[in-house]
Amino acid sequence: MPNLKHLAFAFFLFVITHSVYSQFGFSNELGIIAGPVQFRSDFGSRTDSDTNKGNMGVGIGIIQYVNFSYRKNYSYRFKETFFIEHFKVRNEISWNRTELNHFGRWVDPSKTSEDAKRLRGHTGVAKNIDIGTQLEFYPYSIRGFESFTPLISPFASVGVHYTFYSPEVSTTYQNSNAAAIGDVNDASNFYSLWDPGSVDASSGGAFSLVSSVGIRYKVGKLSDLMLDLRWQYYFKDTIDGLDHQLDSNKYNDWLLWLNVGYIFYLD
């Protein structure tokens, strides 16, 4: 389950952000998103297709948009600009969860070494709560899309999120000297070439860079459907509970998230 304190804090910030923008009279949109997540971590080989297909999870979220093209306090003094016609601010709270396993040639059934057994026994879970903001660009006029011209509007976005992560670690491997099966505090139960402390299920926080591309489809005067493909790069390598520091560990953790959403206009 998500950390309730983190979720409550994220929701508090979300409500405050919505209230601030509403005070300026800007239009607001609210939506829900969900879809499959592909988590790229230190589990398995990043370029291995089995790893990428196997370490799949799910994400859900609530999004809120600030629409500058229409304001409740609109007057003749309100001047349209390129920014107002083509940009929105997207605020989000989301949660994702991915079960992680080792894949690739190092855990092939033909491998019978103790290290191969350690890798096959080692599993994890990446669990993250995100809150953040993105600036979303629409090449077509936002006002035109709201008037059903066109019906489909592509977009691209970039932004920064803060992630509360709380990974889980487990193993079915038992070293001959271990006190109990699955002792995650015994480094000898994990891959022998990893430095001590590489496996760490401590919770924490990290900033991340988020970028996405997608489309909106107008289904009603006050509602849209959305398809969005996200790339999210974390500024830490401990999101998955593993940071093994080998030469193959060149990148921090990151993910791809394909989500669909339903958005409705509040004002």
N, C-alpha and C positions, 0 to 999 in steps of 0.2 A: 504494500500500500504506500502511496505517496506520503512524505513527511508532512503532517498536518500543520505544524508551525510554519514551515516554508510555504505551504499552499495558502495559508491564511495571510501571511505577509504579502505574497504575490497578489492575491486577490485585493488586498487593501490598496496596494499601489495602483492596481488596475482601475479601481473605483475612483481614486483620487484623480488619476489622469483623465478619466472620462468627465468628471465634474469640472475640472479646470477648463478643458476645451469647450464644454457646454456653456460656461460663463461668458465666453466670447461670442456665443451665438452660432458657432459652426455646426453644420449638420453632422450627425453621428450614424454609423452603421454598426450592426452587431451580427456576429456569425459564429458558427461552429465548424470545426474541421476535424478530419480523421483520415487515417490511411496507414499503409505499411512503411516501416522504417528499416533501412539497411545500415547497420552500425559497423563502421570500420575502426577496428581497435587492434590491440596487440595479440588478440586471440587469432590463431591461424595465420595464414599467409595472405596479405592484403590483395595480391594480384591473382589469387586462386579463386576460380569461379565457384567451387564448392563452399569456400569460406564466405563469399559474398552472398550466395544464395542461402546458406545455412544460418548465418547470424542475422536473422530478420526478426523484427519486432513490430510494435504498433505504437502509434502516437495519436493523441486527441488534444484538442485545444479550443479555447474561446478567443475570438479576435474582435477588436473594435477599431473602426476606421474613423478618422477625422477627415471629413469632406469639405474642402475650402470653397468649392464652386457654388455652394448655396449656403446662405446664412439667414437665420431667423430675423435678424435685425437689418436685413438688406435695405439699402436706400440708393438713391441716384448717385450718391457720393462713392459708392462701392465700385471700384474699378477692377475689371477683369485683367488678369495677367497670365503669362505663360505658365507660371508655377501653379496658379489656382486652377487652370484648365487641364493640367496634365499630372499633378501630383496629389497623393494622399499620404497621410501618416497612419501606419498600421501598428497598433499595440496588441500584445498577445500574452496569454498565459497558456502554456501547454505542458503536457506530460508524455513521456515516452518510456517504453520498457522493452528490453531485448535480452533474450537468453543467449548466452555466448558459449561456444565450444571451439576446440581446436580442429582445424581441417587441413588437408594438404598431405604432401608426401611424408611429413615427419610423423604422422599418426596413421599411416597406411597399415592395414592389418598384417602386412608382411614384416613390419618393423616389430621386433621382439625385445628390444633393449629396455632397460628400466626407465630410461628417459622417455621413450615412446609410451610406455605405460603411464608415466606421470602425466604426460600431456593428454592422453585419452581420458584420464580420470579427473582432470581439472576442468571445471565448468564455472560459469559466472552469470550474473545478471546485472545489466546496466539499467539504472532507474534514475530518471532526471525530471526535474521540474524547471521549466524555463519561464522567464518573464523578460520582455524586451520590446524594442521599437524598431520598425523598419520604415524607410522612405520608399514609397511605391510610385513608379513612373508609368504612365499610360500614354502611348504614342498618339492615340485617338482622343478627341475631345471628351472629357468626362461628362459635360453637359449633353453632348450629342448622344452618348451611350445611354444616359438617363432618359432620353427621348426616343430610345429604340433605334438610333441611327449611329453606329451599326448595332446589330444584336450581339456580336462577339467583340470583346475588347481585350487584347493582349496586354501584359504588364511585366515589368521586371522590378526587383526590389533589392535593397541592401540595408543592413542594419546591425545592431549590436544587442545581444541577449546576455542575461546573467543566468547561470545554471546552478541549481542546487542538486548535487549528485549524491547518491547513496547506493553504491554497488554492493553486490553480494558475491561471495566466493565459497566454493565447496570443492571437495575432491574425494574420490573413492579409492585413491591410492594409499597404501599403508606401507611405510618404510619398516624394515625389520626391527628398527630400534624405537619406532613411534609408540607412544602410549596407547593410542586408539586409532581406529580407522577414521580417515577423513579429518585428521588434525590439521587445520589450516594455519596454526601457529608454528608448525614444524616445517622449516624451509626445506628439509630433506624430502618432503612429500611432493615437492614441485621440481620442475626442470633444473637439472644440476648446474647448468651454465648461467642461470640467472643469479644476479647478486641478491644477497639477503635483503629482505624488505621489498623486493620487486612485486610481490603479491600483497596488496593492502586494501582492505575493504572499508577504509575510513571514509566517512562522509565529508563533504566539503563544498566549496563554491568556486566557480570559474566563469570568466567572460568568454563569449564566443562571437565569431563573425558569422552572420547569416546572409545568404543571398538566394534569391529564387526567381523563377520565371513561371508564367502561367497565363491563364485566360479566364475571363468572366463571360458568362452567358446570361443575357437578360431574360428572365422567365416571368416577370411581372413588374408593374410600376414601382413596387417597393421591395423587390426581391431579385437576387442573382444566384446562379450556381457558379462555383469556382473550381478550377483544377490547377494545382500548384505543385511544382517540383522544387524542393529546397535542398541546398547544400549548407551544412553547418559545421564550422571548424572551431574546435575548442582550444583555448590557450593553455590547456593542461593535458597531460598524457595519463592521468590517473582516473578518468571518468569511468573506466571499465573495471577498476580495481587491480590493474596490472600495468606495470611500467618496467619492462625487463632490461632495458638499457643495452641490448645487443646491437650490433651494427645494422641489423635489419629493422631496428626500431627508429626509423628516420622521421616519422611524423607524429604529431599529436593525434588524439582521437578525433574522429569526425563522422558525420552521418549524412545519408540521403533520405529524404522523406517525401514520398508522393502522397499528397492529401487532396481530398475533395471536400468542398464546403458549401454551406448554404448561408447566404448573407441577406439580412433584411434591413431596411432603412428606418431609423427611429424618428427622423424629423422630415 
